[in-house]
Structure formats: C-alpha cells, structure tokens
C-alpha cells in the first residue's frame, strides 16, 4: 500500500479541530497574551492568565466542559485585571491544555498532527492529576526514550489507535512533544531498532497505573 492510501486509511474520520471546542478558545487566548474569563453558563468558568502561564478553574465536570461546542462559551477579556481570582496560586496552563485536548479528542487525532510525524515526548505528564488512559504509562515510557511515529507505537505496543491518538493529542497541545521528523513511508524496519517491551515491564506499568488511579 502506498503512503497516500495509508494516510487516507488511517486519517479518515479520526481527526478533530481544536476550534470546535474549549481547546481552541484556550489556544487563542494564550496566543493573544490577554487575560480572559471563559464561562459556560451553568457548567463552570475558567480564568486564564497567559503571561504567567496560569489558570484558575471552577468546573464541576471538566469532560463535559471540554466537549461542549465552542459557540456556547462566553469569553470576556480582562486586560490587566485579575479580580478576586488572583487570590491563591493557580495551576500551569499546560495542565488545562492537556485536559481540553484529551477530552475533545475522544479517540481522534488533532488536525495539526500527522500519523507520520516522528515524535518524542520531552517529559512525562503529571499522571496523578490529569485524565489518562489504561496504557498511558507504556506510551510515555516508549516515546520519552525513542522518537517514532504513532503508527509504529501502535504496532510496537499493540495499543488501539484511538488511545494513542488521544494521548498524543493531549501531549502535543500541552507542549510535551517534539516533532523530530516526518516519515511518509512508515518503514517497518524502523520497528526493529526499538527493543521489545519486556513482560515484567508491562506488569510493572499495570501495577503503577493502578496505584496512580487510587490517588
């Protein structure tokens, strides 16, 4: 199968646009460098302070919040004002971008990414306070050590593409990834350069993940 057909097979119907969700609103505010208040009536609110990479959220159900169409949100530019929300320390906006992309993804790949990008994770996400998938530790362990395409991760670890798309989209939007190249051919020989994952490592990841879920 040539690369064009492979791209069509693996991309059709599995991508999403950030602009359709709260994720796109957050990205636009961060790019504008303007403090802003984002409200979803009856569902919660988020204050964003781009110049300090900080946010404050009062959102009972973050998944519902992030899956709501962007058109339903109200955005108010605050200028230099912080108001009462300035009391107390906020969280780093990368955590918010991870959550927004993770939930909006629903197993799809964000449009700005390609299954042929050769990527590496720069660091691990904070799995104690962010939404995660069952195999996220295996994915992070592999991609923090070896740069490779998402399709090769799928073949190497035997993990569903939807789970990989969700984790990669979240990591990409949170600024945790580095695109080191582009592989249109997705050469199978690249897989052979990465050692197989030992069975004991898989067992360890499952135990650690179970412990994290209990925190």
C-alpha positions, 0 to 999 in steps of 0.5 A: 500500500502506498503512503497516500492510501495509508494516510487516507486509511488511517486519517479518515474520520479520526481527526478533530479541530481544536476550534470546535471546542474549549481547546481552541478558545484556550489556544487563542487566548494564550496566543493573544497574551490577554487575560480572559474569563471563559464561562459556560453558563451553568457548567463552570468558568475558567480564568486564564492568565497567559503571561504567567502561564496560569489558570484558575478553574471552577468546573464541576465536570471538566469532560463535559466542559471540554466537549461542549461546542465552542459557540456556547462559551462566553469569553470576556477579556480582562486586560490587566485585571485579575479580580478576586481570582488572583487570590491563591496560586493557580495551576500551569496552563499546560495542565488545562491544555492537556485536559481540553485536548484529551477530552475533545479528542475522544479517540481522534487525532488533532488536525495539526498532527500527522500519523507520520510525524516522528515524535518524542515526548520531552517529559512525562505528564503529571499522571496523578492529576490529569485524565489518562488512559489504561496504557498511558504509562507504556506510551510515555515510557516508549516515546520519552526514550525513542522518537517514532511515529504513532503508527509504529507505537501502535504496532510496537505496543499493540495499543488501539489507535484511538488511545494513542491518538488521544494521548498524543493529542493531549501531549502535543497541545500541552507542549510535551512533544517534539516533532523530530521528523516526518516519515511518509513511508512508515518503514517497518524496519524502523520497528526493529531498532526499538527493543521489545517491551519486556513482560515484567515491564508491562506488569510493572506499568499495570501495577503503577497505573493502578496505584496512580488511579487510587490517588 
